[in-house]
Amino acid sequence: MKIIAHRGESAYCPENSFEAFTKAIHAKADGIELDVQLTRDRKVVVIHDKWIDRIVNGTGLVSNYNWKNLKGFTQPNNERLRLLEEIIELKTFWIIDIKEKSEFLVEEVAEIMKGQDCLLFMNHGWKTEIETAKTLGLRMVLNGISSALEYYLFKKKGIEKFKGFYGIECDSKHLDLKIIELLHKEGLKASSNWSNHRLESVMKLMFLRETGIDLITTSRPALARELLREGSNNGYKDGYSG
């Protein structure tokens, strides 16, 4: 099971910051997930939200700013935002979450990430963008099971529409062994999230490991690795089911 740092070591640093990514690498995360948006002048900037208000000391839409102006704002740790091409100077496995429905964004990410070990995280309903990514030879994880309805339909109809992709993102609330077995049978990887260090959540982490899941994303990669190691040493198992 690979431990992926969600927006870096973002429990302790501003999300998607150079500091968060550096700390994730030092924590020996197996990879880093980050988010990208397009600026007005079509630069690929690393930021989760469409609006910059929550992230930096500015206001407005990312798409309304040219990069020259956007990089003037700072995060709580006094860092400026970064372009994707700057961030990948750090060498690791990357998962790029495409936050904007845009063929151009997919094409730009493909160009920037040439030669890099990476995956794209895509909305499974974005057909044009998915076809663009396929044409460019990009590996993709699709968000497939994020609600009780999708979980029901998945178990009833199977995984035909997901064949040929690298993997599927599954909300851990709707995850069970049957889904993992279905995915693995078709050569697909299973990905899910792990949130924090409360007892219930620790039990969930152990449950995810027992399902045979391939990737977990977490804002606390060092803690996740430590708990998994301790759980292995103690032979820890439990009956957590979501």
C-alpha positions, 0 to 999 in steps of 0.5 A, a space after each residue: 500500500 502506497 501512502 500519498 501525501 494529500 496536498 503535501 504534509 498539509 496537516 502541519 503546513 499550508 496545503 500545496 505549498 513547497 514547505 508541505 511538499 518538502 516535508 512530505 518527501 522527508 516523511 518518506 511519503 510514497 508520493 504527493 497529490 496536488 491540485 492545479 488550476 489555470 491562470 488568465 494567461 494559461 499558466 498551470 498553478 498549484 492551488 486547490 480552490 477556484 477562488 484564492 481567498 482561502 489560500 492566500 492574502 488576496 481575493 478573486 478567481 484564479 482565472 481572473 489573474 495573470 501569473 505575474 500578479 497572482 504570484 504576488 500574494 502569499 500563503 500563511 507561511 509567507 510562501 508565494 504560490 508555485 507553478 506546476 513546473 516549479 514544484 516538480 523540481 522535487 523528485 517524487 511520484 505525483 498525482 495531479 488533481 485536475 480541478 478545472 474542466 479543460 482540455 487545454 489544462 490536461 494538455 499543458 499538464 501532459 507537456 509539463 509532466 513529460 518524463 515524470 512518474 505521475 497519474 492524473 486524478 480526473 472526474 469520471 464525468 469529464 468525457 472530453 478531458 478523459 479522451 484527451 488524456 488517453 490520447 496523450 498516453 496519461 495514466 488516470 485515477 477516476 473518482 468513481 465511488 463517492 456516494 451511497 448511490 454510486 456504491 449501489 450502482 457499482 456493485 450492481 453493474 460492475 466496472 465496465 466504464 472504468 476498464 483501461 484506467 489505472 485505478 478508481 478513487 473510492 470514498 472509504 465510507 463505501 468501500 469493502 472487500 468485494 469492490 477491491 476484488 472487482 477492481 483487482 480482477 480487472 487490473 485496476 488499482 484502488 485508492 482511498 483517503 485517510 483523515 486523522 488520528 482519532 481512534 475511529 480513524 486509526 481503525 479505518 486506516 487498519 481496515 483500509 490496509 486489510 482490504 488490500 487497497 493500493 493507495 491511500 491519500 492523507 495529510 499526515 503521511 508520517 503518522 500513517 506510516 508510523 501507525 501502520 508499522 505499529 499495527 503490523 508489529 502488534 498484529 493489529 486487526 479489527 472489525 471496522 467496516 467503513 
